[in-house]
Structure formats: C-alpha cells, structure tokens
Amino acid sequence: MIMRAVKRVQGEHNPKPRLPITYQVLGRICNSLRAGVFSTFTDCMLETACTVAFFGFLRCGEFTVSKHFDSTVNLSVTDVEILNSYAILHLKTSKTDPFRKGVSIQLHKSYHTICPFSAIKKYIAIRKGREASFCFSDPLFVKENGSALDRDFFIRSLRHVLDICGCNSSLYNGHSFRMVPVHRQDLLIFKIILSKLLVGGHQTVIVVIFVSPRTRFE
C-alpha cells in the first residue's frame, strides 16, 4: 500500500484518461436511445438515468446498485418528489454527506428537448402504467425484468450507446457525469450548495440551475 502511494506521488502510475459527458454527448446519447437501441422501456430508463445523472452531478453509485438493492441506502421511487416546475431527488447517502442526513437535489424544467424534469416525470408515469404491483419503495431505476439498475449493466449499456454515437467508449466511465469541462460554451450550469442548520442535525440542499445559451441576465 505504501509503495503504491509513493508511485502515485512520483507520477509513475499513469491513470487512463477519462472524458466528461458533455451536453453535446448527452444529446447524442438521448437521440440514439430515442431512435431505439434496446427495448422501449430500457431506452427510456437509460435516458432518464443519464439525464438525471448529468444535471444532478451524480456519482454512478448514487443511482445504481452494486449487487443487491437496499431501500435504506439506494434510490427508491419515493425519493422523487414531482412538483409543478421541478422535481426533488432525495439522496439518502452521498460522499458529500458524511453524517448521512440526506441530500436533496432540485431538477428544474429546462424547456429544452433534454430536460431532467420532463424525463423523470415521464419515466415514473411509464413505471406506474406497466407495473401492476408498482410500489413507491421499489428501486427508482429498474431493468426490463424489474430488478434494480446495477452499475455493471449501466456502464455496459452506456458504452454500447457511446459506440453507436461514434464516441470512444473506453474513455468514459460512471464518473464522467460529474466531470465538468473547463470550457462550456453551449450552456452554463451552476451548482449551488446551500447548507441549513436544522433542529437535530445538518442538511445539505443542492440546487441545480439550467441556463440556456440564449438566456440573458437583466
């Protein structure tokens, strides 16, 4: 362990380069899924997962499961609150929430073809319509067979779609949704972290605001 640490400090270990999922790449992913890659439901689920992960700056492990679904840790349908113009995603655990008090992420309506609010609203409506035993304690993202979306399936599916888009899928991984490129001329995304002291603990609220290129501040 000590030798590995020394090698990292000395630069002997050259990590494989990783690319971020940009807005343009996300658009190509969504367009490919809308054209049809897997089943109709899987395409919708993956588009929603990718869109929510992008606008919510989520880690792959925050919306997928490693092996088995645990309702006390993993995202459930009940962790999504749909309001008039935005949705609230409640993360039970996060690396930015060491005390596990919960993190709330607001996903606002963007009025664009790629919109996290519209995507999550449509996806949940489809879930309710196709599952006779639909339950709010069920996993938020599920595969065709109803099992929770696991990391391996998501990464494998994402890379398949990236290959279809003409991207080098080996340069992307689950953290590509959190990586923000230095220059973003197509849009601006402001991630504002607000902290409030509440009775009995500390809660973190993350607000994600989408600003289109044509938006001007008065």
N, C-alpha and C positions, 0 to 999 in steps of 0.2 A: 504494500500500500504506500509506504514511504517512497519507494523507488518510482512508482507511478506518478506520485505528486511532484517529485523532483523533475521528472521528464516533462510534465506539463508546464512547469515553471520555466524550464530551459528551452521549451519550444521543440523538443524532439518528437512530440506527438502532434501530428498534423491532422486535425479533425476534418472530416469530409465536409465540403462546403454545402450550406443549406440555403435555399431561396425562400423568400416570403411569398405567401399567397397575396398578390396584389388585387386591386379592384378589377383590373383588366382580366387577370387569370380567373378570378371568381366568376366574372361574367361568362367566360368561355366554358367554365365548369357547368354553370347553370344552364347555358344554352345547349350543351351536349346532353345533359340529363333530361331537359325538356323535349329534346328530339327523340329520346329513348335509348337507353343503354342497357339497363337491367329490366326489372318489372316496373309497371306503372307506380306501384306503391314504393318500391325501393328507390326509384329515381326521385320521387317526391321527398322521401325521408332523408336521403343523402343531400339533396339541395337545401333542405331546411337546416340540417346539421351544419353544413358548410357555411351557410349564410349567417346563422346564429353564432357560430364559432368566430367568423370573421368580424362581425360587428360587435360581438361581446368580448373580443380578445381572449377567447377561452383556450385553455390547455386541452389537449386531446383527452387526458384523463378526467377532465371535468364534465365531459358529456358522453363518455363511453365507459364501459366496464372492463376490468382486466380479465376476470374469469366469471364470477357469479354476481348477479345483481343484489345489491343491499340497499333497501329503501331508506335506511338511516344515513347513508353516505352518498349514494348515486342519485342522479336527477330522476324525479318522478313527474308524472303529468301534473300532479298537484303543485309542483314547484313553479308552474307557469300561471301567471295571472294576466288575463286579457282585459285591457281597458279600452276606452274609446279610440285613442290615437297612439297607444304604445302598450307594450307588454312588459311585464316584470318577470325576470328569471331569477329564482332564488337558489343560490348555490349553498348547499349545506356545509361543504368544506372547500377550502382553497388554500394554496400556499401563501396567499396574501392575507389569510385569516387564521393566524396561528392559534387563536383562542377558540376557534370553531363556533363563533357566534352567528355565523351566516353572512353571506354577501348577496346583495340584491343588485341586479343589472337591468337597467331600463333599455329596451329596444324600441326605438321610436319609428313611426311611419315615415318613410322617406319619399313617397310619391314617385318612386322610380321602379323600373322593372325588377331590380334587385332590392328587395325590402325585407328586413328581418321580421317586422311586424306582420306583414301580409303572409310571409312564408310560414311562420309558426301558427298563425290563425288558421290557415288553410290545412296545414298538416294535422292539427288536432281535430278539426272538423272531419277529416278523412278517417282518422283513427276511430272516432265515435261512430261513424257510419259503417265501418267494416268489421268492427269487433262487437259481437253480441254480448260478451262478458267484459266490456270495457270498464276499467276501474281507474280512478284517479291515483291510486297508489302504484299503478303499473309503471314500468320504465318509460321515460319520456321518448327516447328513440329506440325503436324496435325493428328487427329484421322481418322478412316476409313470414317467417314461421312464428312470430310473436316473441321470440327471445330478445333480450336486451342487446343493443348495439355494442359489440366489443371492439376493442382497439384494433386488433388484427384485421377484422373484417373491414373496418372503416378505412384503415391505411391501404389495404389491398385494393379496395374499391376506388378510393381516391386516386391512387396511382394509375389504375386502369383508365379512369376518365381523363387524367392528365395526359396519358399516352395518346388517347383519342384526340385531345386538343392540340397535339403536336409539341407538348412540353416534355422536358427530360424529367420523368417522374422520380428518378433516383435522387434528384436534388431537393425533393420536398419530403417533409415528414409531418408528424402531428403538431409540432410547434410552429409550423410555417404560418398558421393563422395568427399567431401572436407577434410574429416578426414584422415590424413596421419599417418599410424602406425609408431612407433618409429623405428622398425627394418624392413627393406625391403631388403631381400636377393635375391629376384627374379629379381629386376630391380632397377634402380636408376632414379628418376625423379627430375630434377632441375627446380625450378620455379624462374625465374629471372625477377624481376620487374625493368624496366628501365623507367626513367622519363625524358621527354624532355620539355623544355620551348619553347612554340611556340608563335608566334605573336597572341595576343588576348586571350591567356589562357594557361592552363596546361593540357597536355595529358599524359596518362599513357599507356605504352605498356607492355603487359605481354607475355613473350616468354616461351613456354613450350617445353623442350628438352627431347626426349626419348632416353635413353641409355640402350641397351640390356645388359644382363649379360656377353656376350662374348666380348663386346666392351672393348678395351684397349686404354688408352691414351698414345701416344708416348712422 
